Amino acid sequence: MNGSRYYGVRVEGAKYGVGFGSALAIAISYTNNHSILWAIIDGIFGWIYVVFFALFR
């Protein structure tokens, strides 16, 4: 019974809002590019953009 409750909590948590990686990517992208379009695109990629920025900037 604990397993099903844990699974329910994980699913509910995933349904709400934007993830931290996406929010971080949007903030970094908008700060660098000053473009809402690029911020949205980079927010979709999330952690991939954050790692790219950390490695190559």
C-alpha positions in Angstrom: 0.0 0.0 0.0 2.9 2.4 0.6 4.2 1.8 -2.9 0.9 3.0 -4.5 0.7 6.1 -2.3 4.3 7.0 -3.2 3.6 6.6 -6.9 0.5 8.8 -6.6 2.5 11.6 -4.9 5.2 11.4 -7.6 2.6 11.6 -10.4 0.8 14.6 -8.8 4.1 16.4 -8.3 5.1 16.0 -11.9 1.8 17.5 -13.2 2.2 21.0 -11.7 4.2 23.9 -13.1 7.6 24.1 -14.8 10.5 22.1 -13.5 13.5 23.8 -11.9 15.7 23.0 -15.0 13.3 24.7 -17.3 12.9 27.8 -15.1 16.7 28.0 -14.8 17.1 27.7 -18.6 14.6 30.4 -19.2 16.2 32.8 -16.8 19.7 32.2 -18.2 18.5 32.4 -21.8 16.6 35.6 -21.3 19.5 37.2 -19.4 21.9 36.4 -22.3 19.7 36.9 -25.4 17.0 39.3 -24.2 14.6 37.4 -26.4 11.3 35.8 -25.2 11.3 33.4 -28.1 14.7 32.0 -27.3 13.8 31.8 -23.7 10.8 29.7 -24.5 12.8 27.4 -26.8 15.6 27.0 -24.3 13.0 26.4 -21.6 11.7 23.4 -23.6 15.2 21.9 -23.6 15.6 22.6 -19.9 18.7 21.0 -18.3 20.3 20.4 -21.7 20.6 24.1 -22.2 21.8 24.7 -18.7 24.6 22.1 -19.1 25.5 23.6 -22.5 25.7 27.1 -21.0 27.9 25.9 -18.2 30.3 24.1 -20.5 30.6 26.6 -23.3 30.0 30.0 -21.8 
